[in-house]
């Protein structure tokens, strides 16, 4: 299962609730994007980062 390289966010499980209060299982997936990151030693690595971290500039 993929996760965010910065914050570690992964898939979460929950319920979708209908108007008549019926519950169905569903998943909440982070919006992961594949980006190139320059590591402190100068090397470049391709990692998955969630859109929230990208927007925050982390």
mmCIF file as Biopython writes it, N, C-alpha, C and O atoms, coordinates in Angstrom:
data_model
#
loop_
_atom_site.group_PDB
_atom_site.id
_atom_site.type_symbol
_atom_site.label_atom_id
_atom_site.label_alt_id
_atom_site.label_comp_id
_atom_site.label_asym_id
_atom_site.label_entity_id
_atom_site.label_seq_id
_atom_site.pdbx_PDB_ins_code
_atom_site.Cartn_x
_atom_site.Cartn_y
_atom_site.Cartn_z
_atom_site.occupancy
_atom_site.B_iso_or_equiv
_atom_site.auth_seq_id
_atom_site.auth_asym_id
_atom_site.pdbx_PDB_model_num
ATOM 1   N N  . UNK A ? 1  ? 0.843   -1.176 0.000  1.0 0.0 1  A 1 
ATOM 2   C CA . UNK A ? 1  ? 0.000   0.000  0.000  1.0 0.0 1  A 1 
ATOM 3   C C  . UNK A ? 1  ? 0.893   1.246  0.000  1.0 0.0 1  A 1 
ATOM 4   O O  . UNK A ? 1  ? 1.787   1.368  0.838  1.0 0.0 1  A 1 
ATOM 5   N N  . UNK A ? 2  ? 0.655   2.163  -0.932 1.0 0.0 2  A 1 
ATOM 6   C CA . UNK A ? 2  ? 1.463   3.370  -1.041 1.0 0.0 2  A 1 
ATOM 7   C C  . UNK A ? 2  ? 1.154   4.333  0.099  1.0 0.0 2  A 1 
ATOM 8   O O  . UNK A ? 2  ? 0.037   4.366  0.616  1.0 0.0 2  A 1 
ATOM 9   N N  . UNK A ? 3  ? 2.160   5.117  0.481  1.0 0.0 3  A 1 
ATOM 10  C CA . UNK A ? 3  ? 1.964   6.121  1.526  1.0 0.0 3  A 1 
ATOM 11  C C  . UNK A ? 3  ? 2.771   7.365  1.176  1.0 0.0 3  A 1 
ATOM 12  O O  . UNK A ? 3  ? 3.690   7.314  0.359  1.0 0.0 3  A 1 
ATOM 13  N N  . UNK A ? 4  ? 2.413   8.489  1.809  1.0 0.0 4  A 1 
ATOM 14  C CA . UNK A ? 4  ? 3.100   9.756  1.586  1.0 0.0 4  A 1 
ATOM 15  C C  . UNK A ? 4  ? 4.500   9.692  2.198  1.0 0.0 4  A 1 
ATOM 16  O O  . UNK A ? 4  ? 4.665   9.269  3.342  1.0 0.0 4  A 1 
ATOM 17  N N  . UNK A ? 5  ? 5.500   10.112 1.435  1.0 0.0 5  A 1 
ATOM 18  C CA . UNK A ? 5  ? 6.891   10.097 1.889  1.0 0.0 5  A 1 
ATOM 19  C C  . UNK A ? 5  ? 7.115   11.104 3.014  1.0 0.0 5  A 1 
ATOM 20  O O  . UNK A ? 5  ? 7.980   10.897 3.865  1.0 0.0 5  A 1 
ATOM 21  N N  . UNK A ? 6  ? 6.345   12.191 3.026  1.0 0.0 6  A 1 
ATOM 22  C CA . UNK A ? 6  ? 6.538   13.278 3.991  1.0 0.0 6  A 1 
ATOM 23  C C  . UNK A ? 6  ? 5.795   13.017 5.298  1.0 0.0 6  A 1 
ATOM 24  O O  . UNK A ? 6  ? 6.399   13.014 6.370  1.0 0.0 6  A 1 
ATOM 25  N N  . UNK A ? 7  ? 4.478   12.796 5.207  1.0 0.0 7  A 1 
ATOM 26  C CA . UNK A ? 7  ? 3.665   12.703 6.430  1.0 0.0 7  A 1 
ATOM 27  C C  . UNK A ? 7  ? 3.237   11.277 6.766  1.0 0.0 7  A 1 
ATOM 28  O O  . UNK A ? 7  ? 2.713   11.036 7.854  1.0 0.0 7  A 1 
ATOM 29  N N  . UNK A ? 8  ? 3.449   10.326 5.853  1.0 0.0 8  A 1 
ATOM 30  C CA . UNK A ? 8  ? 3.112   8.937  6.132  1.0 0.0 8  A 1 
ATOM 31  C C  . UNK A ? 8  ? 1.646   8.591  5.967  1.0 0.0 8  A 1 
ATOM 32  O O  . UNK A ? 8  ? 1.207   7.524  6.397  1.0 0.0 8  A 1 
ATOM 33  N N  . UNK A ? 9  ? 0.877   9.489  5.345  1.0 0.0 9  A 1 
ATOM 34  C CA . UNK A ? 9  ? -0.560  9.269  5.177  1.0 0.0 9  A 1 
ATOM 35  C C  . UNK A ? 9  ? -0.814  8.047  4.287  1.0 0.0 9  A 1 
ATOM 36  O O  . UNK A ? 9  ? -0.196  7.904  3.232  1.0 0.0 9  A 1 
ATOM 37  N N  . UNK A ? 10 ? -1.731  7.165  4.718  1.0 0.0 10 A 1 
ATOM 38  C CA . UNK A ? 10 ? -2.081  5.964  3.964  1.0 0.0 10 A 1 
ATOM 39  C C  . UNK A ? 10 ? -3.594  5.849  3.842  1.0 0.0 10 A 1 
ATOM 40  O O  . UNK A ? 10 ? -4.328  6.735  4.281  1.0 0.0 10 A 1 
ATOM 41  N N  . UNK A ? 11 ? -4.057  4.761  3.248  1.0 0.0 11 A 1 
ATOM 42  C CA . UNK A ? 11 ? -5.484  4.515  3.090  1.0 0.0 11 A 1 
ATOM 43  C C  . UNK A ? 11 ? -6.143  4.305  4.448  1.0 0.0 11 A 1 
ATOM 44  O O  . UNK A ? 11 ? -5.617  3.596  5.305  1.0 0.0 11 A 1 
ATOM 45  N N  . UNK A ? 12 ? -7.308  4.935  4.630  1.0 0.0 12 A 1 
ATOM 46  C CA . UNK A ? 12 ? -8.104  4.775  5.850  1.0 0.0 12 A 1 
ATOM 47  C C  . UNK A ? 12 ? -9.430  4.129  5.480  1.0 0.0 12 A 1 
ATOM 48  O O  . UNK A ? 12 ? -9.909  4.289  4.357  1.0 0.0 12 A 1 
ATOM 49  N N  . UNK A ? 13 ? -10.020 3.405  6.412  1.0 0.0 13 A 1 
ATOM 50  C CA . UNK A ? 13 ? -11.281 2.727  6.165  1.0 0.0 13 A 1 
ATOM 51  C C  . UNK A ? 13 ? -12.382 3.370  6.990  1.0 0.0 13 A 1 
ATOM 52  O O  . UNK A ? 13 ? -12.165 3.803  8.122  1.0 0.0 13 A 1 
ATOM 53  N N  . UNK A ? 14 ? -13.575 3.422  6.396  1.0 0.0 14 A 1 
ATOM 54  C CA . UNK A ? 14 ? -14.705 4.021  7.091  1.0 0.0 14 A 1 
ATOM 55  C C  . UNK A ? 14 ? -16.007 3.527  6.508  1.0 0.0 14 A 1 
ATOM 56  O O  . UNK A ? 14 ? -16.063 2.462  5.892  1.0 0.0 14 A 1 
ATOM 57  N N  . UNK A ? 15 ? -17.055 4.305  6.706  1.0 0.0 15 A 1 
ATOM 58  C CA . UNK A ? 15 ? -18.392 3.941  6.233  1.0 0.0 15 A 1 
ATOM 59  C C  . UNK A ? 15 ? -18.965 5.077  5.400  1.0 0.0 15 A 1 
ATOM 60  O O  . UNK A ? 15 ? -18.713 6.250  5.675  1.0 0.0 15 A 1 
ATOM 61  N N  . UNK A ? 16 ? -19.742 4.717  4.372  1.0 0.0 16 A 1 
ATOM 62  C CA . UNK A ? 16 ? -20.576 5.697  3.695  1.0 0.0 16 A 1 
ATOM 63  C C  . UNK A ? 16 ? -21.992 5.461  4.192  1.0 0.0 16 A 1 
ATOM 64  O O  . UNK A ? 16 ? -22.486 4.333  4.184  1.0 0.0 16 A 1 
ATOM 65  N N  . UNK A ? 17 ? -22.640 6.538  4.625  1.0 0.0 17 A 1 
ATOM 66  C CA . UNK A ? 17 ? -23.957 6.430  5.250  1.0 0.0 17 A 1 
ATOM 67  C C  . UNK A ? 17 ? -25.004 7.022  4.318  1.0 0.0 17 A 1 
ATOM 68  O O  . UNK A ? 17 ? -24.877 8.168  3.889  1.0 0.0 17 A 1 
ATOM 69  N N  . UNK A ? 18 ? -26.046 6.241  4.001  1.0 0.0 18 A 1 
ATOM 70  C CA . UNK A ? 18 ? -27.107 6.697  3.113  1.0 0.0 18 A 1 
ATOM 71  C C  . UNK A ? 18 ? -28.141 7.504  3.888  1.0 0.0 18 A 1 
ATOM 72  O O  . UNK A ? 18 ? -28.079 7.599  5.114  1.0 0.0 18 A 1 
ATOM 73  N N  . UNK A ? 19 ? -29.083 8.080  3.166  1.0 0.0 19 A 1 
ATOM 74  C CA . UNK A ? 19 ? -30.151 8.872  3.781  1.0 0.0 19 A 1 
ATOM 75  C C  . UNK A ? 19 ? -30.962 8.026  4.757  1.0 0.0 19 A 1 
ATOM 76  O O  . UNK A ? 19 ? -31.428 8.528  5.780  1.0 0.0 19 A 1 
ATOM 77  N N  . UNK A ? 20 ? -31.128 6.746  4.441  1.0 0.0 20 A 1 
ATOM 78  C CA . UNK A ? 20 ? -31.898 5.858  5.319  1.0 0.0 20 A 1 
ATOM 79  C C  . UNK A ? 20 ? -31.020 5.192  6.381  1.0 0.0 20 A 1 
ATOM 80  O O  . UNK A ? 20 ? -31.409 4.182  6.967  1.0 0.0 20 A 1 
ATOM 81  N N  . UNK A ? 21 ? -29.850 5.753  6.625  1.0 0.0 21 A 1 
ATOM 82  C CA . UNK A ? 21 ? -28.917 5.320  7.672  1.0 0.0 21 A 1 
ATOM 83  C C  . UNK A ? 21 ? -28.320 3.935  7.441  1.0 0.0 21 A 1 
ATOM 84  O O  . UNK A ? 21 ? -27.874 3.294  8.393  1.0 0.0 21 A 1 
ATOM 85  N N  . UNK A ? 22 ? -28.302 3.461  6.197  1.0 0.0 22 A 1 
ATOM 86  C CA . UNK A ? 22 ? -27.600 2.210  5.886  1.0 0.0 22 A 1 
ATOM 87  C C  . UNK A ? 22 ? -26.116 2.529  5.750  1.0 0.0 22 A 1 
ATOM 88  O O  . UNK A ? 22 ? -25.740 3.582  5.235  1.0 0.0 22 A 1 
ATOM 89  N N  . UNK A ? 23 ? -25.278 1.607  6.217  1.0 0.0 23 A 1 
ATOM 90  C CA . UNK A ? 23 ? -23.841 1.837  6.173  1.0 0.0 23 A 1 
ATOM 91  C C  . UNK A ? 23 ? -23.165 0.839  5.247  1.0 0.0 23 A 1 
ATOM 92  O O  . UNK A ? 23 ? -23.449 -0.359 5.290  1.0 0.0 23 A 1 
ATOM 93  N N  . UNK A ? 24 ? -22.273 1.343  4.416  1.0 0.0 24 A 1 
ATOM 94  C CA . UNK A ? 24 ? -21.477 0.512  3.523  1.0 0.0 24 A 1 
ATOM 95  C C  . UNK A ? 24 ? -20.011 0.851  3.743  1.0 0.0 24 A 1 
ATOM 96  O O  . UNK A ? 24 ? -19.656 2.012  3.945  1.0 0.0 24 A 1 
ATOM 97  N N  . UNK A ? 25 ? -19.164 -0.171 3.703  1.0 0.0 25 A 1 
ATOM 98  C CA . UNK A ? 25 ? -17.733 0.053  3.883  1.0 0.0 25 A 1 
ATOM 99  C C  . UNK A ? 25 ? -17.171 0.783  2.677  1.0 0.0 25 A 1 
ATOM 100 O O  . UNK A ? 25 ? -17.598 0.558  1.544  1.0 0.0 25 A 1 
ATOM 101 N N  . UNK A ? 26 ? -16.208 1.660  2.931  1.0 0.0 26 A 1 
ATOM 102 C CA . UNK A ? 26 ? -15.519 2.365  1.858  1.0 0.0 26 A 1 
ATOM 103 C C  . UNK A ? 26 ? -14.115 2.722  2.318  1.0 0.0 26 A 1 
ATOM 104 O O  . UNK A ? 26 ? -13.787 2.592  3.497  1.0 0.0 26 A 1 
ATOM 105 N N  . UNK A ? 27 ? -13.288 3.172  1.381  1.0 0.0 27 A 1 
ATOM 106 C CA . UNK A ? 27 ? -11.920 3.556  1.708  1.0 0.0 27 A 1 
ATOM 107 C C  . UNK A ? 27 ? -11.713 5.031  1.388  1.0 0.0 27 A 1 
ATOM 108 O O  . UNK A ? 27 ? -12.298 5.564  0.446  1.0 0.0 27 A 1 
ATOM 109 N N  . UNK A ? 28 ? -10.877 5.676  2.184  1.0 0.0 28 A 1 
ATOM 110 C CA . UNK A ? 28 ? -10.470 7.051  1.943  1.0 0.0 28 A 1 
ATOM 111 C C  . UNK A ? 28 ? -8.997  7.000  1.557  1.0 0.0 28 A 1 
ATOM 112 O O  . UNK A ? 28 ? -8.152  6.658  2.385  1.0 0.0 28 A 1 
ATOM 113 N N  . UNK A ? 29 ? -8.681  7.337  0.306  1.0 0.0 29 A 1 
ATOM 114 C CA . UNK A ? 29 ? -7.306  7.252  -0.178 1.0 0.0 29 A 1 
ATOM 115 C C  . UNK A ? 29 ? -6.698  8.643  -0.297 1.0 0.0 29 A 1 
ATOM 116 O O  . UNK A ? 29 ? -7.374  9.569  -0.746 1.0 0.0 29 A 1 
ATOM 117 N N  . UNK A ? 30 ? -5.435  8.811  0.097  1.0 0.0 30 A 1 
ATOM 118 C CA . UNK A ? 30 ? -4.781  10.109 -0.055 1.0 0.0 30 A 1 
ATOM 119 C C  . UNK A ? 30 ? -4.490  10.380 -1.532 1.0 0.0 30 A 1 
ATOM 120 O O  . UNK A ? 30 ? -4.296  9.451  -2.317 1.0 0.0 30 A 1 
ATOM 121 N N  . UNK A ? 31 ? -4.464  11.646 -1.894 1.0 0.0 31 A 1 
ATOM 122 C CA . UNK A ? 31 ? -4.196  12.052 -3.271 1.0 0.0 31 A 1 
ATOM 123 C C  . UNK A ? 31 ? -2.682  12.051 -3.484 1.0 0.0 31 A 1 
ATOM 124 O O  . UNK A ? 31 ? -2.032  13.090 -3.369 1.0 0.0 31 A 1 
ATOM 125 N N  . UNK A ? 32 ? -2.126  10.876 -3.796 1.0 0.0 32 A 1 
ATOM 126 C CA . UNK A ? 32 ? -0.677  10.724 -3.921 1.0 0.0 32 A 1 
ATOM 127 C C  . UNK A ? 32 ? -0.204  11.065 -5.329 1.0 0.0 32 A 1 
ATOM 128 O O  . UNK A ? 32 ? -0.798  10.645 -6.321 1.0 0.0 32 A 1 
ATOM 129 N N  . UNK A ? 33 ? 0.871   11.832 -5.391 1.0 0.0 33 A 1 
ATOM 130 C CA . UNK A ? 33 ? 1.488   12.215 -6.655 1.0 0.0 33 A 1 
ATOM 131 C C  . UNK A ? 33 ? 2.940   11.755 -6.624 1.0 0.0 33 A 1 
ATOM 132 O O  . UNK A ? 33 ? 3.593   11.799 -5.582 1.0 0.0 33 A 1 
ATOM 133 N N  . UNK A ? 34 ? 3.438   11.312 -7.780 1.0 0.0 34 A 1 
ATOM 134 C CA . UNK A ? 34 ? 4.829   10.854 -7.847 1.0 0.0 34 A 1 
ATOM 135 C C  . UNK A ? 34 ? 5.705   12.044 -8.223 1.0 0.0 34 A 1 
ATOM 136 O O  . UNK A ? 34 ? 5.544   12.621 -9.298 1.0 0.0 34 A 1 
ATOM 137 N N  . UNK A ? 35 ? 6.622   12.410 -7.350 1.0 0.0 35 A 1 
ATOM 138 C CA . UNK A ? 35 ? 7.477   13.576 -7.578 1.0 0.0 35 A 1 
ATOM 139 C C  . UNK A ? 35 ? 8.939   13.213 -7.358 1.0 0.0 35 A 1 
ATOM 140 O O  . UNK A ? 35 ? 9.266   12.222 -6.706 1.0 0.0 35 A 1 
ATOM 141 N N  . UNK A ? 36 ? 9.813   14.053 -7.925 1.0 0.0 36 A 1 
ATOM 142 C CA . UNK A ? 36 ? 11.247  13.878 -7.720 1.0 0.0 36 A 1 
ATOM 143 C C  . UNK A ? 36 ? 11.678  14.734 -6.546 1.0 0.0 36 A 1 
ATOM 144 O O  . UNK A ? 36 ? 11.365  15.923 -6.487 1.0 0.0 36 A 1 
ATOM 145 N N  . UNK A ? 37 ? 12.396  14.129 -5.611 1.0 0.0 37 A 1 
ATOM 146 C CA . UNK A ? 37 ? 12.851  14.818 -4.403 1.0 0.0 37 A 1 
ATOM 147 C C  . UNK A ? 37 ? 14.370  14.781 -4.369 1.0 0.0 37 A 1 
ATOM 148 O O  . UNK A ? 37 ? 14.980  13.739 -4.611 1.0 0.0 37 A 1 
ATOM 149 N N  . UNK A ? 38 ? 14.979  15.929 -4.066 1.0 0.0 38 A 1 
ATOM 150 C CA . UNK A ? 38 ? 16.430  15.989 -3.901 1.0 0.0 38 A 1 
ATOM 151 C C  . UNK A ? 38 ? 16.736  15.730 -2.430 1.0 0.0 38 A 1 
ATOM 152 O O  . UNK A ? 38 ? 16.313  16.486 -1.555 1.0 0.0 38 A 1 
ATOM 153 N N  . UNK A ? 39 ? 17.465  14.666 -2.171 1.0 0.0 39 A 1 
ATOM 154 C CA . UNK A ? 39 ? 17.819  14.276 -0.806 1.0 0.0 39 A 1 
ATOM 155 C C  . UNK A ? 39 ? 18.990  15.124 -0.298 1.0 0.0 39 A 1 
ATOM 156 O O  . UNK A ? 39 ? 19.693  15.736 -1.102 1.0 0.0 39 A 1 
ATOM 157 N N  . UNK A ? 40 ? 19.212  15.170 1.020  1.0 0.0 40 A 1 
ATOM 158 C CA . UNK A ? 40 ? 20.302  15.989 1.585  1.0 0.0 40 A 1 
ATOM 159 C C  . UNK A ? 40 ? 21.688  15.674 1.016  1.0 0.0 40 A 1 
ATOM 160 O O  . UNK A ? 40 ? 22.542  16.558 0.951  1.0 0.0 40 A 1 
ATOM 161 N N  . UNK A ? 41 ? 21.919  14.426 0.605  1.0 0.0 41 A 1 
ATOM 162 C CA . UNK A ? 41 ? 23.232  14.075 0.044  1.0 0.0 41 A 1 
ATOM 163 C C  . UNK A ? 41 ? 23.363  14.458 -1.428 1.0 0.0 41 A 1 
ATOM 164 O O  . UNK A ? 41 ? 24.395  14.187 -2.040 1.0 0.0 41 A 1 
ATOM 165 N N  . UNK A ? 42 ? 22.328  15.089 -2.011 1.0 0.0 42 A 1 
ATOM 166 C CA . UNK A ? 42 ? 22.383  15.557 -3.393 1.0 0.0 42 A 1 
ATOM 167 C C  . UNK A ? 42 ? 21.795  14.612 -4.414 1.0 0.0 42 A 1 
ATOM 168 O O  . UNK A ? 42 ? 21.629  14.990 -5.573 1.0 0.0 42 A 1 
ATOM 169 N N  . UNK A ? 43 ? 21.476  13.392 -4.017 1.0 0.0 43 A 1 
ATOM 170 C CA . UNK A ? 43 ? 20.895  12.439 -4.960 1.0 0.0 43 A 1 
ATOM 171 C C  . UNK A ? 43 ? 19.408  12.727 -5.160 1.0 0.0 43 A 1 
ATOM 172 O O  . UNK A ? 43 ? 18.761  13.339 -4.310 1.0 0.0 43 A 1 
ATOM 173 N N  . UNK A ? 44 ? 18.882  12.275 -6.296 1.0 0.0 44 A 1 
ATOM 174 C CA . UNK A ? 44 ? 17.480  12.492 -6.642 1.0 0.0 44 A 1 
ATOM 175 C C  . UNK A ? 44 ? 16.734  11.175 -6.528 1.0 0.0 44 A 1 
ATOM 176 O O  . UNK A ? 44 ? 17.221  10.134 -6.970 1.0 0.0 44 A 1 
ATOM 177 N N  . UNK A ? 45 ? 15.546  11.226 -5.929 1.0 0.0 45 A 1 
ATOM 178 C CA . UNK A ? 45 ? 14.747  10.020 -5.727 1.0 0.0 45 A 1 
ATOM 179 C C  . UNK A ? 45 ? 13.304  10.325 -6.092 1.0 0.0 45 A 1 
ATOM 180 O O  . UNK A ? 45 ? 12.806  11.412 -5.799 1.0 0.0 45 A 1 
ATOM 181 N N  . UNK A ? 46 ? 12.623  9.369  -6.734 1.0 0.0 46 A 1 
ATOM 182 C CA . UNK A ? 46 ? 11.206  9.528  -7.055 1.0 0.0 46 A 1 
ATOM 183 C C  . UNK A ? 46 ? 10.396  8.908  -5.926 1.0 0.0 46 A 1 
ATOM 184 O O  . UNK A ? 46 ? 10.569  7.733  -5.604 1.0 0.0 46 A 1 
ATOM 185 N N  . UNK A ? 47 ? 9.510   9.703  -5.324 1.0 0.0 47 A 1 
ATOM 186 C CA . UNK A ? 47 ? 8.717   9.243  -4.191 1.0 0.0 47 A 1 
ATOM 187 C C  . UNK A ? 47 ? 7.272   9.689  -4.368 1.0 0.0 47 A 1 
ATOM 188 O O  . UNK A ? 47 ? 6.970   10.554 -5.190 1.0 0.0 47 A 1 
ATOM 189 N N  . UNK A ? 48 ? 6.386   9.084  -3.581 1.0 0.0 48 A 1 
ATOM 190 C CA . UNK A ? 48 ? 4.986   9.490  -3.560 1.0 0.0 48 A 1 
ATOM 191 C C  . UNK A ? 48 ? 4.776   10.511 -2.448 1.0 0.0 48 A 1 
ATOM 192 O O  . UNK A ? 48 ? 5.162   10.283 -1.301 1.0 0.0 48 A 1 
ATOM 193 N N  . UNK A ? 49 ? 4.153   11.651 -2.804 1.0 0.0 49 A 1 
ATOM 194 C CA . UNK A ? 49 ? 3.854   12.710 -1.842 1.0 0.0 49 A 1 
ATOM 195 C C  . UNK A ? 49 ? 2.393   13.084 -2.016 1.0 0.0 49 A 1 
ATOM 196 O O  . UNK A ? 49 ? 1.920   13.220 -3.144 1.0 0.0 49 A 1 
ATOM 197 N N  . UNK A ? 50 ? 1.663   13.253 -0.902 1.0 0.0 50 A 1 
ATOM 198 C CA . UNK A ? 50 ? 0.249   13.618 -1.004 1.0 0.0 50 A 1 
ATOM 199 C C  . UNK A ? 50 ? 0.127   15.079 -1.436 1.0 0.0 50 A 1 
ATOM 200 O O  . UNK A ? 50 ? 1.026   15.884 -1.196 1.0 0.0 50 A 1 
ATOM 201 N N  . UNK A ? 51 ? -0.992  15.409 -2.075 1.0 0.0 51 A 1 
ATOM 202 C CA . UNK A ? 51 ? -1.225  16.749 -2.604 1.0 0.0 51 A 1 
ATOM 203 C C  . UNK A ? 51 ? -1.227  17.797 -1.498 1.0 0.0 51 A 1 
ATOM 204 O O  . UNK A ? 51 ? -0.839  18.942 -1.733 1.0 0.0 51 A 1 
ATOM 205 N N  . UNK A ? 52 ? -1.657  17.424 -0.298 1.0 0.0 52 A 1 
ATOM 206 C CA . UNK A ? 52 ? -1.679  18.362 0.828  1.0 0.0 52 A 1 
ATOM 207 C C  . UNK A ? 52 ? -0.259  18.807 1.184  1.0 0.0 52 A 1 
ATOM 208 O O  . UNK A ? 52 ? -0.030  19.986 1.456  1.0 0.0 52 A 1 
ATOM 209 N N  . UNK A ? 53 ? 0.695   17.872 1.184  1.0 0.0 53 A 1 
ATOM 210 C CA . UNK A ? 53 ? 2.092   18.209 1.474  1.0 0.0 53 A 1 
ATOM 211 C C  . UNK A ? 53 ? 2.710   19.010 0.331  1.0 0.0 53 A 1 
ATOM 212 O O  . UNK A ? 53 ? 3.501   19.922 0.574  1.0 0.0 53 A 1 
ATOM 213 N N  . UNK A ? 54 ? 2.357   18.681 -0.913 1.0 0.0 54 A 1 
ATOM 214 C CA . UNK A ? 54 ? 2.859   19.437 -2.060 1.0 0.0 54 A 1 
ATOM 215 C C  . UNK A ? 54 ? 2.393   20.883 -1.987 1.0 0.0 54 A 1 
ATOM 216 O O  . UNK A ? 54 ? 3.176   21.805 -2.210 1.0 0.0 54 A 1 
ATOM 217 N N  . UNK A ? 55 ? 1.115   21.080 -1.673 1.0 0.0 55 A 1 
ATOM 218 C CA . UNK A ? 55 ? 0.541   22.422 -1.596 1.0 0.0 55 A 1 
ATOM 219 C C  . UNK A ? 55 ? 1.182   23.229 -0.474 1.0 0.0 55 A 1 
ATOM 220 O O  . UNK A ? 55 ? 1.377   24.438 -0.605 1.0 0.0 55 A 1 
ATOM 221 N N  . UNK A ? 56 ? 1.511   22.559 0.632  1.0 0.0 56 A 1 
ATOM 222 C CA . UNK A ? 56 ? 2.139   23.219 1.775  1.0 0.0 56 A 1 
ATOM 223 C C  . UNK A ? 56 ? 3.631   23.461 1.546  1.0 0.0 56 A 1 
ATOM 224 O O  . UNK A ? 56 ? 4.261   24.199 2.304  1.0 0.0 56 A 1 
ATOM 225 N N  . UNK A ? 57 ? 4.198   22.847 0.509  1.0 0.0 57 A 1 
ATOM 226 C CA . UNK A ? 57 ? 5.614   23.030 0.211  1.0 0.0 57 A 1 
ATOM 227 C C  . UNK A ? 57 ? 6.540   22.278 1.138  1.0 0.0 57 A 1 
ATOM 228 O O  . UNK A ? 57 ? 7.679   22.696 1.348  1.0 0.0 57 A 1 
ATOM 229 N N  . UNK A ? 58 ? 6.074   21.180 1.697  1.0 0.0 58 A 1 
ATOM 230 C CA . UNK A ? 58 ? 6.890   20.402 2.633  1.0 0.0 58 A 1 
ATOM 231 C C  . UNK A ? 58 ? 7.909   19.560 1.902  1.0 0.0 58 A 1 
ATOM 232 O O  . UNK A ? 58 ? 8.682   18.840 2.533  1.0 0.0 58 A 1 
#
